[in-house]
């Protein structure tokens, strides 16, 4: 390839994004300077938090019209002026929505050779998996016998939350948006139940599956789902707040749960930011990779080929039409 292709933000959408909010830019391939490394992206991760960056409300900062979209990539090193990295090494870094990117050595991490296929380093064995692991083991203080509910359960984070909980001896109830996703979660991922919130009465199903209350709730969406689930908390429940899918596509913040539900259950509510747990990455890999190798962890990847198709894939992600970890194969 003789040029660099980038996807830039063209317009800041007010509601759900559309493909026309992005534009393709063709430019020169950057040249590595002293101490820098030139990388060619192999896979790009698309994640809901990017919508928060577009809105300027994410902890990692804002993306403005004209900016290249940010994102984590698996890349191959093309040229290197640093002794720790050589041509052909496969690394992870914030390469963004582009084919070629420059990075400093401190920004790069070699992909663990045990991860196969390598794309899993962006999904269940990457940041989403670490998010689930830290949430379950360090924030939720999970213990065998707990009844756990997780929203957006078929995504990379949600599916790992449920499967880690299952492996540790918990009963798992998922919330997802299609019958297909619910079937996969029960038949493949081993969830006890899954509720299609678009089809069924969420409150009624929660009460049916959790008559004695919910011990742990891992929330990826907020809004009405959070409010409903909080109404069925057991005494001493632990709630982990991770995602905000219900409000990413709007500037109107939805109503939250009644604080009385927290007080009544003597619940603990904690916010999860995965950046706080990067020091646990090796522990996570060593613990969870054997589970994957033994077939105890199932996964789905929603792979789209071609960087130019990233906007369409992002639109599907933000409207719930993806199934599994959303990845662009470049």
N, C-alpha and C positions, 0 to 999 in steps of 0.2 A: 504494500500500500504506500502510495507516494504522498498522501495527505492525511491530516488529522480530521476526523469527523467528531463534532460535538453536538449535543442537544442543549439548547439554551431556553430559559424561560422567556416567553414573548409577552404574555399577559398574566397578571395576577388575578385568578378567578375568584368570584365572590361566592360561588357555590361549588358543586362538584366540578372537577376539572374536565376539560375536553382536549382532544389531541391538538386543536388549533391554538391552545395556550402555550405551545412549545414550537420551536423552530430548529431546523437542522442547519448547522454552520460548517463550512469546509474551510480549513486553514492549513498552515504549514505544520509539519511535525516538529515539536520542540527539540532543542539540542541540550543535552545534559552539560551543566557547568561543573566547576570544581566541587567534588564531594557529592554530586547529584547522581541520580539513577533515572534512566528513561525506561518506562514500563509500557507494555502493550496489553490492554485489557482482554481477558478471556471471557470472564463472566461479570455481570453487574447485578447487584442486589437492588430491588425496588421495595420500599418499605413505607407504611402509612405515615411515619413521622415526617417524611419529606413534604407532605401536605402542610404540616405545621411550619416547616421552614419557609414554604411559599407564602404562608400567611404572616410570617414574621413573629410567630408565637412559640417557636421551639427553643429549648434550652441550648441547642447547638448553634443558634443564630439564624439570620434571615437570608433568603435568596430573593434577589431583586430582578425585575425584567432586564434582560441582557446578560445575566449571569449564567454560566454553565451550571447545570444541575449537579448537585453533590450526590455522592453515593459510594458505598464500599464495593471494591472490586477484587477479583482474583486476577492477577496480572503476571505476565512473563517479562523478565528483565531483558531488555534489548541491548542496552549499553550501560556500563557502570564505571564510575570513577571513585568507587569506595571499596576498600579491601574486604568488607564483610559480605558483599554481594557480587555475583558473577552472572554473565550472560546465561540465560536459560533457567535461572532460579525462578520458582513460582512463589509469589508473595501475595499478601493481602495489604491493602491500604485504601485510603480515600481517593481513589482515582477519578471518581465522578463519571458523569454521562459522556464519556469520550473514549476514543480508541487509544490514544497515546497520552501519557501524563508524566510529569516530572515529580520526583519525590526525593526527600532527604532520607538517609539511612535510618534515622530515628523514627520515621513514619512507617517503616516497612516491617512486616512480620512474615517469616517463612511459613508456608502452609505445612502443617504437620503431615508427615509422609504416611501416617496411618489412615488419613481421611480419604475414603474412596466410595463414590466418585468425589472428585475434588470440589464440585459445586456444593457439597454439603457444608463446606467451610463458610458458606454464606447463609446457611439455613440452620438445620438442627444441630450442627457441630460448630456453628459460628455465633454471632451476636444474639440471634433469637434463642438458640439453645442455652446460651449462658444466661440470658434473661430469665428463662424458665427455671433453670437450676438455682440461680441465686434467689429467685422469688420463693421457691419451694423450701430450700434448705436453710436460708438465712433470714428471710422475712416472715414467711408463714409458719416456720418452726413446725413443719409437718411431722406427724407421727402416725404409726399404723393404726388403722381403724377410723381415721378421720373421714368425714364425708366432704368431698371437694366439688365445687362447681366452678367451671371456667367458661367465659364467654369468648366469642370469636375462636371457637375451639378447634376448627380445622386448619387454622393458620400455623405457621412454623412455631410461634411462641405457644399458642394455646394447645396444640397437639402435644408438644413436649411437656408442658405443665401437666396435662392429664396422664401421660404415659409415665412420667417420673413418679407421680403420685400413685399410680397403679402398681408400679414395681415396688414401691415402698409400703404397700399394703393398704391403700386407701380405696374407698368407693368413689368413682368419678362420674360426674354428670356434666355433659357438654351442652353448650348452646351454639347453634350454627344456623345458617340461613337457607339451606336446601336439604331435601330428603337424601340426595346423593352424598352430601357431606356427612349427614348424620349416620347413614349406613356405614360409611367408611370408618367413622370414629368408633362405632360399636363393633362391627364385624372384623376390622383390621387392627385398629389401635387399642381395642380392649376396654373401651369405656362401658360402664354399666348401662347408661342411658344417654340419649342425646335429644334435645328439644329443638325443633324447627320453629324459631320464634316468629317467622313470617306466616306460619300455617297454624300453629297451636296457641292456646292461651298460656302464655309464659307463666303467669302467676299460678294458675291451676296446676300446671305440670310440675313446677317447683314444689308446691305443697304436696303433690302426689309422691314425687320421688324423694323428698326430704321431709317426711312428716315430723321427725324429731329435730329438725333444724339443720343448718349448714355450718360445718365447722370451719371450713376455709373457702373463701371466694377469691378467685383471681380474675380481676376485671380488666378487659382490653377495650371496652367500648364507652363506658360511662352512660349518661343520659337515663332513659327510662329503664333500661335493663338493670343498671346499677340500683336504681330505686326499688325495683321489684324484688331483686335478690336480697337486698339488705333487709327487707321486711320479714325474711325467713331465717335470720341468723340464729344459731344456737348460742347458749350461754358460753362465754369465753371464746367466741369466734374470732378468727383472724382474717382480715381483708387486705389484699394486696392490690393497689391501684397502679396499673401499668400503662394502659392505652386510652385514647380518647376518640375512637372511631366515630362516635355519635356527633362530635362537634368539629371534626377536621374540615368538613366541607361547608361550614357556615360560620359567620361571625356572631351568631346568636348563641350564647351559652345556655344549654338546656338546664332545667331545674334539677336539683340534686336530691339525694335521699333525705328523709326527715331525720334529724339528729336523734330523735327519740329511739329509732331503731338501733342505733349504736349504743346508747345509754342502757336500753332495756337488756341488750345482749352482753353488756360489759365487754364490748368488742374492742379489738385493737385494729386500727386502720393505719397502714403504712404505704407510703409512696415508693415506687421502684424506679430508679434510674440506673440502667445497666452500666453506665460509665463508672459508677461507684464500685463496681465489682470486677473490673478488668484484672485485678490481681489474683482472681480465682480461676482464670482461664485454664491454666495447666491442670489444676485440680479437677475442674469440670471435664476436660478432655480425658484424663486418666480414669475418671469414674464412669463416664457415660459411653465412651467409645466401645468398651467391651459389651455393653448392653446392645449397641447397634450391631456389632459383629455377631452376637448370639441370636439376633433376630427379635430381641425383646422390644426394640423401638422400630416402629413403622413410620414412613414419611411419604409425603407427596411433594413434587416439585412442579410448578407451573412455569415451564420454560418457553420463552419466545426467542426466535432467532433473528438477529439483526438489530444493531443499535438504533437504526431509523424507526424501528417498531416499538421502541421504549415508551413513547407517549401513549400509544394505544394500550399497551400493557399496564401502564400506570393508571389510566382511566378505568380499566377493568378492575384493578386492585381497589381503587377508591370507591367503586360502586358495588363491591362484593361479588364480582363475577369471576374472580380467580378461585383456584382450588389448590391449596398448598403454597409453598414458598415461591414467591414471584421472582424469577431470574431472567435476565437477558443474556443469551449466548451470543458473544460478539465474534 
